[in-house]
Amino acid sequence: MTKLKVLITREFSPEWVDSLRATLPEEVEVVKKTAANSEEITTEDWKNVDVLYSGEGYPDPAIAPNLKWVQLD
């Protein structure tokens, strides 16, 4: 089974991210990469992102084909 990939680009403490991971099922992978904008995330990373939690924008849909949900804060 393919995991649902959640990318967090906001500045959260490692403890907060760990507590989030602890509440989610194994099928959800949470990746934390602090970035000021979507260009700071590599094209390779965008390919598998399903959910984005960000404070600043989102990528061009062409480079994030699996992106289904964007949560802006």
N, C-alpha and C positions, 0 to 999 in steps of 0.2 A: 504494500500500500504506500502511495506517495504521501508524504507529509504536507500539511498546509503550512506554508512559510509566512511568518509575520516578521516584517522588518520595522524596527523602531529607530528613527533617526533623531528623536528628541533626547535632550540631556536628562536622563533619569539615573538614579543611583543604582549600582549593581544589586543592592539589596531589594530594591523595588522590582527590578527586572527578574530577579530570582523568585520573588514572591509571586509574580505573574506566571512564570513558568510552572511553579508548583500547583497552580490552580487549573492548569490546562491539561487535556489528555495528551498521551504520548504522540498522537498523530499530528500535533501542532509543534512546529519548530519556531522558537522565538530567537531572532538575530538582532543584536544591538550594534548599530554603527552610527555614531554621532556624526551628523552632517548639517551644514548650514543651508544646503540646497541640494536638489536632486542630482546635479552634475557631479557632486562629490562621491556618488555611489557608482561603481563600475557597471558597464553594460552587462557584463557577465553576472553580476549580483542581481540585477533587475530581472533577468530572464526567468527566475523561479519564484519571485515574490507574488504572493496571493493577497496579502493584506499589508497596508502601509500605515504606520502611525507616525505622523510628521507634523512639524510646525511650519514648515516652509515648502509649499508647493508639492508637485508630484512629477513623475517622469512623462515623457512623450509616450503615448500608448504603444508605439511601434517598438520601443525597447523593453517594455514590460508587458508582454502578451498575456501573462497569467494574472495580472493585477485585477482584483475583483472589488476591493474595498479600500477606500482612502479615508482615514480619520485625521482631520487637521485639528491642531490644538492651538 
